[in-house]
């Protein structure tokens, strides 16, 4: 009798709703060679495996998806939406991220089209309170030229766009400036990875910043 009452109470408790839907959008354009791609895939797995990141993902019941992009018409979902309902779910997603094949061999850099494609993915997760695109890239748009249009569409839809600018070592920050001026939405932010070797740690810190938004 007691067991039945406990089960009944647990069943009656409402499930926690999804706090954030997060698209992780990865650059696989022509400037990214095979070794660079592995650094991005393994860096993503590293960041997701961080205990603090994993805890934040589960606490917010975050929905994750991974998109790869290159030139015009070259965008693909490589890991479909998955809810981070347990540490085991996060670990499984990280393992899949490390092993995911490259979607395209490399072409131009159509940032705007990649962003528009990412925005389309949110229709599958309508119950998530926040929607965020986390885009990474090592170059400015050189094809399609729809970055400003896509950013405006994101802002109209209430989607936050943040970015990781992958810069070559040196004093200049042209990619960071580009993402800040043309891609990131109001209230969004850009972080800078000094080469792809710095990508994993930069992404880890970026995810912690994104997931720190108060639940409400």
Phi, psi and omega in degrees: 000313179298317179301317181296322180293318179298314180298322179296319179294318180296320179295327184283342181292133180290142177289143179293134181281162180291125179283313186220135167257122188235117174266122175263109189251116191249132178286122173233036180287182187298338179282353180259110178274181185299318180293320178297320179298316180298322178298323179290314181296314181288329176294322177297315178298320178300312182297317181291335181278350178298131183303320181292320178295313181301318180297317179294322179297315181289318181301322180268004182049045187292142173261127182244146173213149178241130177241140171246146185212156177214245183275187180306131180075006182245081176221138182210142170279118180257339169225115184286170184307133173219135178277135179271082186267351182200161175302327179293324178294319178295315181298320179294319179295319179297319178297317179294323179297318181296329185262356187294136178287158177288134185281326183224150182281348178117137181204221178284185182240094182258078184298315182299316179295324178295321179292317178300319178298316180298320180299324181295337185287339185290344178300336182278351182229062187290345184273355182280134185292315180249149175232125186226134170254126179249096186257138176237145180193160182243016180202164178278160180299132177229011178204148179085308177053054179235019185297314181295320179297316181293321178297318178299321179295321178297315180295320178297327182272356181077023179265134175271133175244120173247165184215150166249116176267121179266108185255147169289150177304142182141175186281337186280152178229055184292324181288319177301314179297321179298310181297322180294320185279329192238345190238312185292138180277167174302129183089349176273181182210162176241137169242156185245126172260124181275079185090159183292338177296337181268358188296313186300311181292322178297318179294320179302311180294324179294317179297319178298321178293317181295320185277355180279356179303129184301139176286131181200000000 
